[in-house]
Amino acid sequence: MNTQPFSKLPADLNPQNLPQHVAIIMDGNGRWAKGRSLPRIAGHRQGARTLKELLRCCKDWGIKALTAYAFSTENWRRPTEEVDFLMLLFERLLRQELAQMHREGVRISFIGDLSDLPKSLQAEMQHSMIETANNQAIHFNVAVNYGSRNEIITACRQLGELVQLGEINPQEINESLVTKYLYTADIPEPDLLIRTSGEMRLSNFLLWQMAYTEMYFTDILWPDFDRVAFHQALLSYQKRDRRFGQVKPSLSA
């Protein structure tokens, strides 16, 4: 089933220190295609194959959740033909891959404002979420028409309405309550963010959720990000000292 190296967890990775939730900003599809004198859509097709392989890799290696930034609220500004292709690609992939992902125990979720998407795509998304709702091998979250600032603003508005209705007091609003009104309410915060293609910014992705996420940036273009590259990202992650704002006691104390 696996065509790339490391179908099993590489021996130099500690299975007790793996990120349980990996988030991905998949950058570089267009540059990958341009470098091969191909249309941008060829890069998106290859990028989709890469995402499928990474999802399988996470499942094979015991990582419980993968969140992919597939389409941002800002991506609507791209050329119309590219946006239309991406919408059709999402829909086609869901139809073609759903049965296989279901067999492999993948639970599929979508985060973002799905109401602006084509109705046929919304229907495929809803079907895939219902079909895989009880799967437990890995939770695959796809961010589509997602923008973190909009997400936070929407949560604030919902809480404001509850205050106005007298259902909660302003003093009751805390981090835990805000988190319940985000798209990711039932998803643990990411342990590791990977961004490809040499860009080093968050691009309005999971701003609230990544307060303590470890970040890994690589020059590799997304369509070339294989298991070997993922292995290197995990090695880097396992060298990090995650203190979550605390100071660890001195060994000599």
N, C-alpha and C positions, 0 to 999 in steps of 0.2 A: 504493500500500500504506500510506503514511503520511498520516494526516489532520492531523497537527499541524505547526507550522512547523519549520524546520531539519531536513529529511530528511538533509542533508549537514552535516558539522561546521561550526559557525559560524566565520566568518572571524576573529573576535577570540579564538579559542581556539588555543593552540599544540599541534599534533598530537604534538609531541615531549615534551610535558609533561602528558599525560593520565594520570589514575590507571589502572593496569592492572586493579585490583580495587576495586570499589565495594561497600560493605555498606550495607544499608538497614534502618532500624527504621521500619516503616510504621504510624505512629500517627495516630489521628484519625478512623477509619472511623465509630465510634459518634457522635461529635460532628457529623460531616458529615451523617449521617442525621437526627439530632435537630434540627439546624438547618433541615431541610427537612420536618419532621414525618413522617418515614419510620421504619420499623422499623430496628433496628440491622443486620439482615441485608442491607438495601439498601446500607448503607455498605460492607459486606464485598464485595458483588457489584461495586460500583463500584471498590473498592480493588483487586480482582483485575484489572479492566480496566486500571487505572493501572499495575499491575505488568507486565502484558503489554506495554504501550506502552513502558515504561521499558526493559524487556529488549530490545526491538527498537531503541530509541534507542541503547543501549550498543553493540549490534552494528553499527549504522549508523555510529557515530562511532569505532569501533576500540577500544573498551574490552573487555578480554578475559574479565573475570569479574564476575558480579553475585551477591551473597549477600543473600537476603531473609529477615528474621526473621518467619516466618509464624505460628508458634505456640510459645509458651514453656512450660516446665514449670509455670509459675505460672498459665497461662491455663486450666488445668483447673478453677480456682476460679470461673470465670464460670458464668452460668446454664446448666443442662444443655441447654436448647433451643438456646442459642447455640453451645455446643461441638459438639453434634450437627450443627447446620447447617454449621459450619466443616469438619467431617470430610467431610460429603457434598459440600461445595463443592470441597474439595481433590480428592476422587476424581473428581467430574464434570469438573473442569477438566483433569485429566490425560487422561481419556478423550477429551475434545473437542479439546484443543489439541496433543496429542502429535504427530500426523501433521504439522501445520503447523510446529511447532518443529523436528521432525526434518528437514523439507525445508529449513529456514532454517539448519541446521547448529548447532543448540543442543545442547550436552551437558548433561544434567540429572543432578544429584546431590542427595542429601538428607543433612543432618547432624542428629544428635539421637538420642534413644533411641526408635527406631521400633517397638520390641517392644510398647509399650503402645497402639499405634494399632489401629483396626479391621482385621481380617485382609484384608478386601477392599481397603482403602486400601493396606496393605502390599504387596499383590499388584500393584496399579497402579503403585506407586512402583518396585518391583523391575523390572517390565516396562519402564517408561520409562527407567530407568538402563541396562538392557541394550540397549534399542533405540537409544539415542543415544550409547553409550559411545565411539564413534570420531569423533564430530562435533567440529569444531575452530573454528567461527566464534565461539562464546562459551560459557563455562562458567557455567551457571546453578545455583547452590546454594540450596536451600531449607531453612531451619532449622525443623524441626517437632518438637515435644516436646523442645525444646532448652533447656538451662540450662548456662551456662559453668562454674559451680562444680561441678555434677555431672560435667561432662566432665573437669575437672581431677582431681577425686577418683577417677574411674574410671581415668584414666591412672596416677595414683599407685598405686592398688591393683594394676594390671597390672604395673607396675615392681617393686612390693614382692614380688609372687609370683615374678617372675624372679630377684630377689635370694635369696628363700627357697629356690628350686630350685638356686641356685648357678650360674645361667646368666649373670648379670652381677654385678659388684661394685658396692657403693653408690657408690664413687668414680667410676664410669663414668657416673653419671646427671648429665646436663647439659641445657642448653636444647634442643639438637638431638635428644636422645633422648626427652625429654618430648614434644616436638612430634610425633614419629613415632607417639605413642599417643593423639593427639587425633583427633576426628572429621575435622579439616581437614588431616590429614597430607599430602595431595597437593595442597593448595590454597595458593597464595601468600598472605601476610598482606595484609589490606586496606590500600590506600593512603588511602582516603577513606570515612568513615562519614557518612551523612546520616540525620538523624532529623527527622521532620515533627511538626507540631502544637504546637510551642512547648515541648515537654518537653526537658529538658537532663540526661539521665542515660543510662547504658548498659543498665540493666535486665537485667543478667546475660547480656549478649550478647558473645561473643568476647573475654572479658576478657584471656586470654593473648595472643591473636592481634593485639589492637589496641594493643600497647605503644607503637607509633610511628605509629599511624594519625592522619591529620588528621581533625578532626571539624567537621561543619557542621550547625547547627541552624536550622530555619526554622519560622515560625508557620503556614505553609500546611498545611492538613489533607491527609492522604495522598491521598484521592480526587481532590483538585485539583492534585496535584503532576504537572505536565506537562513537556514538553520545555523550555519557557521557564524554568520553575523549576529544572530540572536544569542548564540552561545557566548560570544564576546561581551554582549550587553549584560548578560546574567553574571559573568565573571566580574565585571565592573561593579555591578550591584552588590555582589557578595563581599566586596572589599569596603563597602560603605559602613560607617558607624552611625546607625540610626538612633538618635537620642530623643527625638520629638520634643526638643526644647529643654530637656533635663540635663543635668550634669551628673555623669556617672561617678560613683564614689571611687576614690583613689585606692589602688590595690594595697597601698601601705597604710591606709587608715585603719 
